[in-house]
Amino acid sequence: MSSDTLIAILSFSGTLLGTLGGIVASNKLTVYRISQLEKKVEKHNNLVERMIKVEDSTKSAHHRIDDIRRLFDE
């Protein structure tokens, strides 16, 4: 085997290993960022659910206040 062929094979091997290493590192970072985004979305969803309960409670309180006002206006 000539030295040119050996150099080409070694260069190809280095390029292949470097590329695969970059893909693995990029994939790990992407998975980490997605998991962080999922945590933020979960927090947001919990806030939305709590706000719906607060709005319902507020609406109920306003109805009770209106009923009390009607009693005193009569």
OpenMM code with the backbone's topology and positions (N, CA, C; nanometers):
from openmm import Vec3, app, unit

residues = "MET SER SER ASP THR LEU ILE ALA ILE LEU SER PHE SER GLY THR LEU LEU GLY THR LEU GLY GLY ILE VAL ALA SER ASN LYS LEU THR VAL TYR ARG ILE SER GLN LEU GLU LYS LYS VAL GLU LYS HIS ASN ASN LEU VAL GLU ARG MET ILE LYS VAL GLU ASP SER THR LYS SER ALA HIS HIS ARG ILE ASP ASP ILE ARG ARG LEU PHE ASP GLU".split()
positions = [
    Vec3(0.0850, -0.1163, 0.0000),
    Vec3(0.0000, 0.0000, 0.0000),
    Vec3(0.0902, 0.1235, 0.0000),
    Vec3(0.0582, 0.2167, -0.0855),
    Vec3(0.1425, 0.3360, -0.0975),
    Vec3(0.1128, 0.4335, 0.0165),
    Vec3(0.2060, 0.5218, 0.0364),
    Vec3(0.1904, 0.6199, 0.1450),
    Vec3(0.0736, 0.7146, 0.1173),
    Vec3(0.0480, 0.7427, -0.0111),
    Vec3(-0.0645, 0.8305, -0.0451),
    Vec3(-0.1977, 0.7666, -0.0054),
    Vec3(-0.2111, 0.6388, -0.0286),
    Vec3(-0.3330, 0.5673, 0.0073),
    Vec3(-0.3504, 0.5651, 0.1582),
    Vec3(-0.2431, 0.5403, 0.2314),
    Vec3(-0.2482, 0.5372, 0.3773),
    Vec3(-0.2881, 0.6734, 0.4329),
    Vec3(-0.2309, 0.7778, 0.3785),
    Vec3(-0.2640, 0.9143, 0.4224),
    Vec3(-0.4110, 0.9442, 0.3937),
    Vec3(-0.4598, 0.9017, 0.2773),
    Vec3(-0.6005, 0.9249, 0.2426),
    Vec3(-0.6932, 0.8505, 0.3384),
    Vec3(-0.6576, 0.7270, 0.3714),
    Vec3(-0.7412, 0.6474, 0.4633),
    Vec3(-0.7401, 0.7103, 0.6026),
    Vec3(-0.6232, 0.7529, 0.6491),
    Vec3(-0.6145, 0.8167, 0.7802),
    Vec3(-0.6910, 0.9499, 0.7832),
    Vec3(-0.6810, 1.0259, 0.6754),
    Vec3(-0.7535, 1.1530, 0.6674),
    Vec3(-0.9037, 1.1289, 0.6698),
    Vec3(-0.9472, 1.0292, 0.5927),
    Vec3(-1.0894, 0.9966, 0.5893),
    Vec3(-1.1375, 0.9505, 0.7270),
    Vec3(-1.0570, 0.8674, 0.7942),
    Vec3(-1.0936, 0.8187, 0.9271),
    Vec3(-1.1043, 0.9340, 1.0269),
    Vec3(-1.0101, 1.0242, 1.0217),
    Vec3(-1.0138, 1.1413, 1.1111),
    Vec3(-1.1341, 1.2288, 1.0840),
    Vec3(-1.1625, 1.2508, 0.9571),
    Vec3(-1.2787, 1.3310, 0.9202),
    Vec3(-1.4077, 1.2640, 0.9671),
    Vec3(-1.4167, 1.1334, 0.9458),
    Vec3(-1.5355, 1.0586, 0.9855),
    Vec3(-1.5557, 1.0634, 1.1369),
    Vec3(-1.4504, 1.0406, 1.2127),
    Vec3(-1.4597, 1.0448, 1.3585),
    Vec3(-1.4961, 1.1852, 1.4081),
    Vec3(-1.4360, 1.2854, 1.3496),
    Vec3(-1.4663, 1.4236, 1.3885),
    Vec3(-1.6110, 1.4598, 1.3587),
    Vec3(-1.6584, 1.4175, 1.2435),
    Vec3(-1.7965, 1.4462, 1.2057),
    Vec3(-1.8945, 1.3752, 1.2986),
    Vec3(-1.8697, 1.2475, 1.3241),
    Vec3(-1.9578, 1.1731, 1.4137),
    Vec3(-1.9556, 1.2310, 1.5548),
    Vec3(-1.8383, 1.2701, 1.6014),
    Vec3(-1.8274, 1.3326, 1.7338),
    Vec3(-1.9063, 1.4627, 1.7403),
    Vec3(-1.8996, 1.5421, 1.6341),
    Vec3(-1.9759, 1.6671, 1.6296),
    Vec3(-2.1258, 1.6423, 1.6293),
    Vec3(-2.1683, 1.5401, 1.5566),
    Vec3(-2.3109, 1.5067, 1.5516),
    Vec3(-2.3598, 1.4621, 1.6892),
    Vec3(-2.2818, 1.3785, 1.7571),
    Vec3(-2.3208, 1.3304, 1.8901),
    Vec3(-2.3281, 1.4475, 1.9887),
    Vec3(-2.2292, 1.5358, 1.9864),
    Vec3(-2.2283, 1.6502, 2.0773),
    Vec3(-2.3473, 1.7419, 2.0486),
    Vec3(-2.3747, 1.7656, 1.9224),
    Vec3(-2.4881, 1.8501, 1.8843),
    Vec3(-2.6190, 1.7874, 1.9277),
    Vec3(-2.6302, 1.6565, 1.9122),
    Vec3(-2.7522, 1.5866, 1.9520),
    Vec3(-2.7738, 1.5959, 2.1026),
    Vec3(-2.6675, 1.5800, 2.1808),
    Vec3(-2.6789, 1.5905, 2.3266),
    Vec3(-2.7254, 1.7301, 2.3662),
    Vec3(-2.6710, 1.8325, 2.3028),
    Vec3(-2.7109, 1.9697, 2.3328),
    Vec3(-2.8566, 1.9925, 2.2953),
    Vec3(-2.8989, 1.9409, 2.1819),
    Vec3(-3.0374, 1.9569, 2.1385),
    Vec3(-3.1328, 1.8880, 2.2348),
    Vec3(-3.0997, 1.7689, 2.2783),
    Vec3(-3.1849, 1.6959, 2.3734),
    Vec3(-3.1927, 1.7724, 2.5052),
    Vec3(-3.0820, 1.8266, 2.5511),
    Vec3(-3.0809, 1.9036, 2.6757),
    Vec3(-3.1698, 2.0276, 2.6633),
    Vec3(-3.1559, 2.0990, 2.5532),
    Vec3(-3.2349, 2.2210, 2.5347),
    Vec3(-3.3831, 2.1900, 2.5233),
    Vec3(-3.4176, 2.0812, 2.4581),
    Vec3(-3.5583, 2.0420, 2.4470),
    Vec3(-3.6134, 2.0083, 2.5856),
    Vec3(-3.5360, 1.9388, 2.6672),
    Vec3(-3.5840, 1.9056, 2.8020),
    Vec3(-3.6040, 2.0325, 2.8851),
    Vec3(-3.5162, 2.1307, 2.8692),
    Vec3(-3.5328, 2.2571, 2.9411),
    Vec3(-3.6578, 2.3302, 2.8936),
    Vec3(-3.6833, 2.3279, 2.7639),
    Vec3(-3.8041, 2.3908, 2.7102),
    Vec3(-3.9293, 2.3198, 2.7602),
    Vec3(-3.9244, 2.1878, 2.7704),
    Vec3(-4.0391, 2.1126, 2.8217),
    Vec3(-4.0693, 2.1525, 2.9660),
    Vec3(-3.9659, 2.1746, 3.0458),
    Vec3(-3.9868, 2.2184, 3.1836),
    Vec3(-4.0533, 2.3560, 3.1873),
    Vec3(-4.0078, 2.4460, 3.1010),
    Vec3(-4.0671, 2.5798, 3.0967),
    Vec3(-4.2127, 2.5737, 3.0511),
    Vec3(-4.2414, 2.4892, 2.9536),
    Vec3(-4.3787, 2.4753, 2.9049),
    Vec3(-4.4679, 2.4206, 3.0155),
    Vec3(-4.4169, 2.3253, 3.0919),
    Vec3(-4.4947, 2.2679, 3.2023),
    Vec3(-4.5265, 2.3749, 3.3068),
    Vec3(-4.4287, 2.4581, 3.3388),
    Vec3(-4.4533, 2.5681, 3.4331),
    Vec3(-4.5589, 2.6628, 3.3783),
    Vec3(-4.5491, 2.6931, 3.2499),
    Vec3(-4.6461, 2.7830, 3.1862),
    Vec3(-4.7856, 2.7218, 3.1897),
    Vec3(-4.7961, 2.5929, 3.1588),
    Vec3(-4.9260, 2.5265, 3.1595),
    Vec3(-4.9869, 2.5273, 3.2991),
    Vec3(-4.9044, 2.5068, 3.4015),
    Vec3(-4.9543, 2.5126, 3.5387),
    Vec3(-5.0073, 2.6517, 3.5710),
    Vec3(-4.9383, 2.7542, 3.5234),
    Vec3(-4.9827, 2.8915, 3.5464),
    Vec3(-5.1161, 2.9164, 3.4767),
    Vec3(-5.1306, 2.8683, 3.3550),
    Vec3(-5.2555, 2.8871, 3.2814),
    Vec3(-5.3706, 2.8189, 3.3552),
    Vec3(-5.3487, 2.6977, 3.4028),
    Vec3(-5.4535, 2.6268, 3.4761),
    Vec3(-5.4915, 2.7018, 3.6036),
    Vec3(-5.3929, 2.7546, 3.6733),
    Vec3(-5.4222, 2.8302, 3.7951),
    Vec3(-5.4973, 2.9581, 3.7634),
    Vec3(-5.4629, 3.0254, 3.6543),
    Vec3(-5.5315, 3.1487, 3.6172),
    Vec3(-5.6769, 3.1220, 3.5794),
    Vec3(-5.7037, 3.0087, 3.5163),
    Vec3(-5.8414, 2.9736, 3.4834),
    Vec3(-5.9226, 2.9595, 3.6114),
    Vec3(-5.8647, 2.8938, 3.7129),
    Vec3(-5.9336, 2.8788, 3.8417),
    Vec3(-5.9567, 3.0144, 3.9069),
    Vec3(-5.8581, 3.1028, 3.9001),
    Vec3(-5.8721, 3.2367, 3.9584),
    Vec3(-5.9815, 3.3144, 3.8862),
    Vec3(-5.9854, 3.3061, 3.7540),
    Vec3(-6.0884, 3.3772, 3.6785),
    Vec3(-6.2271, 3.3251, 3.7133),
    Vec3(-6.2415, 3.1937, 3.7262),
    Vec3(-6.3709, 3.1374, 3.7646),
    Vec3(-6.4116, 3.1840, 3.9037),
    Vec3(-6.3165, 3.1851, 3.9957),
    Vec3(-6.3445, 3.2290, 4.1315),
    Vec3(-6.3834, 3.3760, 4.1337),
    Vec3(-6.3146, 3.4571, 4.0543),
    Vec3(-6.3449, 3.6001, 4.0467),
    Vec3(-6.4833, 3.6223, 3.9888),
    Vec3(-6.5158, 3.5478, 3.8859),
    Vec3(-6.6473, 3.5600, 3.8240),
    Vec3(-6.7565, 3.5253, 3.9255),
    Vec3(-6.7345, 3.4198, 4.0022),
    Vec3(-6.8295, 3.3787, 4.1049),
    Vec3(-6.8425, 3.4866, 4.2129),
    Vec3(-6.7304, 3.5430, 4.2523),
    Vec3(-6.7333, 3.6486, 4.3544),
    Vec3(-6.8099, 3.7704, 4.3035),
    Vec3(-6.7923, 3.8066, 4.1782),
    Vec3(-6.8651, 3.9208, 4.1203),
    Vec3(-7.0149, 3.8936, 4.1191),
    Vec3(-7.0550, 3.7718, 4.0894),
    Vec3(-7.1975, 3.7375, 4.0911),
    Vec3(-7.2540, 3.7500, 4.2324),
    Vec3(-7.1773, 3.7055, 4.3310),
    Vec3(-7.2247, 3.7163, 4.4697),
    Vec3(-7.2348, 3.8625, 4.5116),
    Vec3(-7.1388, 3.9425, 4.4710),
    Vec3(-7.1424, 4.0858, 4.5046),
    Vec3(-7.2634, 4.1506, 4.4382),
    Vec3(-7.2896, 4.1171, 4.3131),
    Vec3(-7.4070, 4.1725, 4.2445),
    Vec3(-7.5355, 4.1321, 4.3152),
    Vec3(-7.5436, 4.0065, 4.3615),
    Vec3(-7.6616, 3.9604, 4.4347),
    Vec3(-7.6799, 4.0389, 4.5643),
    Vec3(-7.5705, 4.0635, 4.6363),
    Vec3(-7.5779, 4.1399, 4.7614),
    Vec3(-7.6206, 4.2832, 4.7331),
    Vec3(-7.5691, 4.3435, 4.6283),
    Vec3(-7.6086, 4.4808, 4.5926),
    Vec3(-7.7579, 4.4878, 4.5610),
    Vec3(-7.8085, 4.3883, 4.4899),
    Vec3(-7.9508, 4.3852, 4.4556),
    Vec3(-8.0360, 4.3770, 4.5826),
    Vec3(-7.9876, 4.3006, 4.6801),
    Vec3(-8.0628, 4.2909, 4.8064),
    Vec3(-8.0711, 4.4249, 4.8781),
    Vec3(-7.9613, 4.4988, 4.8777),
    Vec3(-7.9604, 4.6291, 4.9465),
    Vec3(-8.0296, 4.7372, 4.8652),
    Vec3(-8.0387, 4.7243, 4.7356),
    Vec3(-8.1058, 4.8242, 4.6525),
    Vec3(-8.2581, 4.8105, 4.6605),
    Vec3(-8.3059, 4.6958, 4.7017),
    Vec3(-8.4508, 4.6748, 4.7048),
    Vec3(-8.5137, 4.7371, 4.8208),
] * unit.nanometer
topology = app.Topology()
chain = topology.addChain("A")
for resn in residues:
    res = topology.addResidue(resn, chain)
    for name in ("N", "CA", "C"):
        topology.addAtom(name, app.Element.getBySymbol(name[0]), res)
